Amino acid sequence: MLATQPAKPRRSLRSRIRKARPLAFTLLCVIAVAMLLPIVATFLYSFFPKSEIAAYMKQRGSYDAARWMDVLLSPVQVSLRQYYAILIEEPLYLKLFVNSAFYAAAILVGQLLVLPLTAYALSRFRFFGRDALFFVVLALMLLPFQVTMAPSVMTLRALNLMNTQWAVILPMVFSPFYLFLLRQFMLGIPGEIIEAGQMDGAGSLRCFLHVMMPVCRPILCAAAALSFADSWNMVEQPLVYLTDSSMQPLSVMFNQISTDAAEVAFAGAALYLAPMLLIYLYFQDDILLGVQLSELK
């Protein structure tokens, strides 16, 4: 009889994952560098003087396909003249920056007052038309801005809100996406937590403030960071709802900057990116935790 050879033990899934970690780490590093390179270049070029940026911009379209394009890594002389021009000499940029900050703050405050309460009602209370209302929220979430633009303009015009700051703020306050995000997260919270608060004599509002809101902190912070990015980067809404250029945010101004003022554009872009980077770094742990909890639920 032939002796049968013992079967080779199969590699466990954990060992396969462990061996794939170096490749995954290398791939993630390459993707991170590709995504961060434009941001680093923007901050770097914001310190270039006007003469160097002008000479570099003139080389566009004159490169040889057989050689690599020249990349400026550091300026010959660091200049802060463009920051002085934006903040002191040309207050229009600073005014538009303040407009962007005002819109983002007002939209966040409005969403904090409206969306958590609405999501709490849709997830914890049973009333007539609840499912139909949630279906409308889903439908609005799937529709792009181009579809809802005409009805929004007609509604704002009927309310006499066109060309006012409320025309930009109010439609963004009732955001269906973040309402859906909060509602789905609240559905995954065990009902025993609310029942324990009710047994201690807490009413619905007190349970919402002292029980539900602390539990929802990660998803609230993640939604706040994402909503700030949406409000900070909005372009179509101000262009449609506002005709007064002094009321528009800074995001609308960048497409009006010519190549003759490239150094000002880089400095303005650096100032424009700074708040979003700070918001992300501050809420980074909450964003990751909120995404992980949403996937688990």
Contacts in CASP RR format, 6 or more apart in sequence:
PFRMAT RR
TARGET T0000
AUTHOR 0000-0000-0000
METHOD contacts of the structure
MODEL  1
MLATQPAKPRRSLRSRIRKARPLAFTLLCVIAVAMLLPIVATFLYSFFPK
SEIAAYMKQRGSYDAARWMDVLLSPVQVSLRQYYAILIEEPLYLKLFVNS
AFYAAAILVGQLLVLPLTAYALSRFRFFGRDALFFVVLALMLLPFQVTMA
PSVMTLRALNLMNTQWAVILPMVFSPFYLFLLRQFMLGIPGEIIEAGQMD
GAGSLRCFLHVMMPVCRPILCAAAALSFADSWNMVEQPLVYLTDSSMQPL
SVMFNQISTDAAEVAFAGAALYLAPMLLIYLYFQDDILLGVQLSELK
39 273 0 8 1.000
39 277 0 8 1.000
42 266 0 8 1.000
42 269 0 8 1.000
42 270 0 8 1.000
42 273 0 8 1.000
43 270 0 8 1.000
43 273 0 8 1.000
44 72 0 8 1.000
44 73 0 8 1.000
44 74 0 8 1.000
45 53 0 8 1.000
45 72 0 8 1.000
45 263 0 8 1.000
45 266 0 8 1.000
46 82 0 8 1.000
46 83 0 8 1.000
46 263 0 8 1.000
46 266 0 8 1.000
46 267 0 8 1.000
46 268 0 8 1.000
46 269 0 8 1.000
46 270 0 8 1.000
47 75 0 8 1.000
47 78 0 8 1.000
47 79 0 8 1.000
47 80 0 8 1.000
48 56 0 8 1.000
48 72 0 8 1.000
48 75 0 8 1.000
48 79 0 8 1.000
48 263 0 8 1.000
48 266 0 8 1.000
49 75 0 8 1.000
49 77 0 8 1.000
49 79 0 8 1.000
49 81 0 8 1.000
49 263 0 8 1.000
50 79 0 8 1.000
50 81 0 8 1.000
50 82 0 8 1.000
50 263 0 8 1.000
52 72 0 8 1.000
52 75 0 8 1.000
52 76 0 8 1.000
52 77 0 8 1.000
53 262 0 8 1.000
53 263 0 8 1.000
53 266 0 8 1.000
54 260 0 8 1.000
54 262 0 8 1.000
54 263 0 8 1.000
56 70 0 8 1.000
56 72 0 8 1.000
57 259 0 8 1.000
57 262 0 8 1.000
59 70 0 8 1.000
63 69 0 8 1.000
79 263 0 8 1.000
81 263 0 8 1.000
82 263 0 8 1.000
82 264 0 8 1.000
82 266 0 8 1.000
82 267 0 8 1.000
82 268 0 8 1.000
83 267 0 8 1.000
83 271 0 8 1.000
85 264 0 8 1.000
85 267 0 8 1.000
86 93 0 8 1.000
86 94 0 8 1.000
86 264 0 8 1.000
86 267 0 8 1.000
86 268 0 8 1.000
86 271 0 8 1.000
87 93 0 8 1.000
87 94 0 8 1.000
90 264 0 8 1.000
92 253 0 8 1.000
93 250 0 8 1.000
93 253 0 8 1.000
93 264 0 8 1.000
93 268 0 8 1.000
93 271 0 8 1.000
95 246 0 8 1.000
96 248 0 8 1.000
96 249 0 8 1.000
96 250 0 8 1.000
96 252 0 8 1.000
96 253 0 8 1.000
97 250 0 8 1.000
97 271 0 8 1.000
97 272 0 8 1.000
99 247 0 8 1.000
99 248 0 8 1.000
99 249 0 8 1.000
99 250 0 8 1.000
100 232 0 8 1.000
100 249 0 8 1.000
100 250 0 8 1.000
100 251 0 8 1.000
100 272 0 8 1.000
101 275 0 8 1.000
102 165 0 8 1.000
103 165 0 8 1.000
103 168 0 8 1.000
103 169 0 8 1.000
103 231 0 8 1.000
103 234 0 8 1.000
103 249 0 8 1.000
104 228 0 8 1.000
104 231 0 8 1.000
104 232 0 8 1.000
106 165 0 8 1.000
106 169 0 8 1.000
107 169 0 8 1.000
107 172 0 8 1.000
107 173 0 8 1.000
107 227 0 8 1.000
107 231 0 8 1.000
108 224 0 8 1.000
108 227 0 8 1.000
108 228 0 8 1.000
108 231 0 8 1.000
110 169 0 8 1.000
110 173 0 8 1.000
111 172 0 8 1.000
111 173 0 8 1.000
111 175 0 8 1.000
111 178 0 8 1.000
111 223 0 8 1.000
111 224 0 8 1.000
111 227 0 8 1.000
112 224 0 8 1.000
114 173 0 8 1.000
114 174 0 8 1.000
115 175 0 8 1.000
115 178 0 8 1.000
115 179 0 8 1.000
115 182 0 8 1.000
115 223 0 8 1.000
116 182 0 8 1.000
116 208 0 8 1.000
116 212 0 8 1.000
116 213 0 8 1.000
116 216 0 8 1.000
116 220 0 8 1.000
117 208 0 8 1.000
118 179 0 8 1.000
118 183 0 8 1.000
119 179 0 8 1.000
119 182 0 8 1.000
119 183 0 8 1.000
119 185 0 8 1.000
119 186 0 8 1.000
120 186 0 8 1.000
120 208 0 8 1.000
120 212 0 8 1.000
121 127 0 8 1.000
122 130 0 8 1.000
122 133 0 8 1.000
122 134 0 8 1.000
122 137 0 8 1.000
122 179 0 8 1.000
122 183 0 8 1.000
123 183 0 8 1.000
123 186 0 8 1.000
123 187 0 8 1.000
124 186 0 8 1.000
124 194 0 8 1.000
134 183 0 8 1.000
137 176 0 8 1.000
137 179 0 8 1.000
137 180 0 8 1.000
138 176 0 8 1.000
138 180 0 8 1.000
140 148 0 8 1.000
140 176 0 8 1.000
141 176 0 8 1.000
141 177 0 8 1.000
141 180 0 8 1.000
145 236 0 8 1.000
145 237 0 8 1.000
149 236 0 8 1.000
149 240 0 8 1.000
152 171 0 8 1.000
152 240 0 8 1.000
152 241 0 8 1.000
153 162 0 8 1.000
153 240 0 8 1.000
153 241 0 8 1.000
156 162 0 8 1.000
156 167 0 8 1.000
156 170 0 8 1.000
156 171 0 8 1.000
156 241 0 8 1.000
161 167 0 8 1.000
161 170 0 8 1.000
162 241 0 8 1.000
163 241 0 8 1.000
163 242 0 8 1.000
163 243 0 8 1.000
163 244 0 8 1.000
163 247 0 8 1.000
165 247 0 8 1.000
167 241 0 8 1.000
167 242 0 8 1.000
168 234 0 8 1.000
168 237 0 8 1.000
168 238 0 8 1.000
168 241 0 8 1.000
168 242 0 8 1.000
171 237 0 8 1.000
172 230 0 8 1.000
172 231 0 8 1.000
172 234 0 8 1.000
172 237 0 8 1.000
175 227 0 8 1.000
175 230 0 8 1.000
178 223 0 8 1.000
178 226 0 8 1.000
178 227 0 8 1.000
181 219 0 8 1.000
181 223 0 8 1.000
181 294 0 8 1.000
182 216 0 8 1.000
182 219 0 8 1.000
182 220 0 8 1.000
182 223 0 8 1.000
184 294 0 8 1.000
184 297 0 8 1.000
185 216 0 8 1.000
185 219 0 8 1.000
185 290 0 8 1.000
185 293 0 8 1.000
185 294 0 8 1.000
185 297 0 8 1.000
186 212 0 8 1.000
186 216 0 8 1.000
187 297 0 8 1.000
188 297 0 8 1.000
189 212 0 8 1.000
189 215 0 8 1.000
189 216 0 8 1.000
193 211 0 8 1.000
193 215 0 8 1.000
194 207 0 8 1.000
194 211 0 8 1.000
194 212 0 8 1.000
196 211 0 8 1.000
197 207 0 8 1.000
197 211 0 8 1.000
198 207 0 8 1.000
202 210 0 8 1.000
202 211 0 8 1.000
213 220 0 8 1.000
217 286 0 8 1.000
218 286 0 8 1.000
218 289 0 8 1.000
218 290 0 8 1.000
218 293 0 8 1.000
219 290 0 8 1.000
219 293 0 8 1.000
219 294 0 8 1.000
221 283 0 8 1.000
221 286 0 8 1.000
221 287 0 8 1.000
221 290 0 8 1.000
222 283 0 8 1.000
222 286 0 8 1.000
222 287 0 8 1.000
222 289 0 8 1.000
222 290 0 8 1.000
222 291 0 8 1.000
224 283 0 8 1.000
225 279 0 8 1.000
225 280 0 8 1.000
225 283 0 8 1.000
225 286 0 8 1.000
225 287 0 8 1.000
226 287 0 8 1.000
228 275 0 8 1.000
228 276 0 8 1.000
228 279 0 8 1.000
229 276 0 8 1.000
229 279 0 8 1.000
232 249 0 8 1.000
232 251 0 8 1.000
232 275 0 8 1.000
232 276 0 8 1.000
233 251 0 8 1.000
234 249 0 8 1.000
234 251 0 8 1.000
235 251 0 8 1.000
235 252 0 8 1.000
238 247 0 8 1.000
238 248 0 8 1.000
238 249 0 8 1.000
238 251 0 8 1.000
238 252 0 8 1.000
239 248 0 8 1.000
239 252 0 8 1.000
242 248 0 8 1.000
250 268 0 8 1.000
250 272 0 8 1.000
251 272 0 8 1.000
254 265 0 8 1.000
254 269 0 8 1.000
254 272 0 8 1.000
257 264 0 8 1.000
257 265 0 8 1.000
280 287 0 8 1.000
END
